[in-house]
């Protein structure tokens, strides 16, 4: 096999692994954010205040709260 092709293949594999790790970290961050939103709402914070802090819409906040009940 062509050495340049082998090197390119390894680089792509490394890039794919890096992308998978980054995607996992992003998913974990979203889950942590959603949990913080649920805790804030459970503690009595109004959805408008949550929206101001997070930049999320009322619809998205409602979805997060519905997911907590499922």
N, C-alpha and C positions, 0 to 999 in steps of 0.2 A: 504494500500500500504506500502511496505517496506520503513522505514525511510531513509535507505541508498540510495535507488532508487530515492526517492523524492529529497534528497540532490544532488545526481548526476545529476538529471534532471535540477535542478535550476542552478547548476554550468555550465552545457552545455548551458542553455539559456543565462546566463550572458556572457559566452565566445562568443556565436554567436552574441550577441548584440555588444560586443566590436569589433568583427571582422567586422561587418557591419559599425560601426562608422569609423574604420580605413580605410576601403575600400572607404568610402565616402570622407574622408580627402585626401586620395591618389588621387582620381579622381579630386577633387578640385585643388590639387597641379599641376596635369598634365594640367588641363585647364588653370591655371594661367601661367604655363610655356609656353604653346602654344600661349597664348595671348601676352606674352612678346616677343616671337620669331616673331610673326606677326608685332608687333610694331617696333621691331629692324629692320626687313626687310623693312618695310614701310619707316623707317627713313634713309634707304640707306645702312644698314649693309650688307655685302656680305655673301652669304650662307656658305662660307668656314670659315669665322670668327664665325658665329653662331655655326657651327659644332665643332670648336675648344673649344668654351666656354661650349657647352651643351653636347658634346660627341655623338650627333645624326648624322646619316648618311644624305647624300644629299637627298636620297630617302624619308626619314622620314620628313625632313624639307620641301620638295616639297609637301608631303601629307598634312602637316599642312597648308601650304599656299593655297593649293587647297580647303581645307575645309573652309577657310576664304571666298573664293569667292562663295561658294554655299549658 
